[in-house]
């Protein structure tokens, strides 16, 4: 236990600089470069705001990430359920609670006052 506490303390001391001090960011160099561009280059869209990464494409990337995370959670869940009787019992308990909860709301929503 002391070894774990010592490691946590060292990590806290190491991260203290990054979490306690504030940073000041300025854009003076970017503004200077933008002022030096000729008018034709100023009309062109910025590389950072390229059409490839706006709107629909960002939504597609977000959906791919959500899908990947969902598949990963299902695989991890399946691994625990298959290998552990305790995890299986917890899963059945949670599902039965959800079923009872939903049944209660279904029954209470049909009541007339």
N, C-alpha and C positions, 0 to 999 in steps of 0.2 A: 504494500500500500504506500509506503514511504517513497519507493522508487517512482510510482505513478505520480504522486504529488510533486516530487522533485522535477519530473519531466514537464508537468503542467506549469510549474512555476517558471522554469526556463523558457518555455514557449511564451508565457505571458510577458516576461521581461523582454524577450526578443521582439514581440509584436507591439509592445508599448509605444515604441517610436512611431509606428505607422498608424496606430489607432488614436494616439493622444495629440499629435501635432496636426495643425491645419495646413492646407496647401493653398497657394495662390497661383492660379493659372492665368496667363495672359496670352493674347493673340496678336501681339504687336508685330511679330515676324510675318504672320499670315496676312495681316492687313497691309504691311509694306509690300509683300509680293503681289497682292491683289491690285494695289495701286500702280504697280509697274507693268501690269498686263495691258496689251493694246485693246482697243474697243471690240475687235472681232473675237478675241479670246474671252473677253468678259461676257459676251453673249452666249458662249457655249456652256452647256451644263457642266457642273463640277463632276469630277470623277467620283467623288464620294456620294453623289446623288444620281448615279447612273440608273437608267430605267430598268436594268436587269435586276436590281435589288429593291424595287418599290412595288407597292400594291399587291398584285396577285402573286408575284414570286415570293414575297415575304410571307404571305398567307400559306403558300405551298410549303415553304421551309418550316414554318411553325407547325403545320399539320404533320409533316414528316417527323419532326421532333416528338410531337405528342404521340404519334403512332409507334415510334421506336420505343419511347418510354413505357407505353402501355404494354407492348410485347415483352419488354424486359421485366416489368413487374409481374406479368402473368407467368413467365418462365421461372422466375424466382419463387413465386407463390406455389407453382406446381411442384417445384423441387422440394419445398418444405412440406407440402401436403403429402407427397408420395413417400418421403423418408421418415416422417415423424408422426407418430400416433397422437402426440399431444397437440401438434399443430392442426391435425385433422379434427380433433375434438373441439379445439378453439374455433375453427372455421365453422363447424356444424352449429356451435353455440351462437356465433355471430349471425349466421344465416337465419336461424330460428328466431332470434331476437328481432331481426329486421322484418321477418314475415309477420310476427305478432304485432309489431309496431305498425306496419302497413295495414294489417287486418283491422286493428283498432281504429285507424283513421278512416278506413273504408266504411266501417260500421257506424262511426260517429258522423260521417258526412251524410249518411242516408237518413239520420234521425230528423224528425220534424219537431220544432219547438212550439 
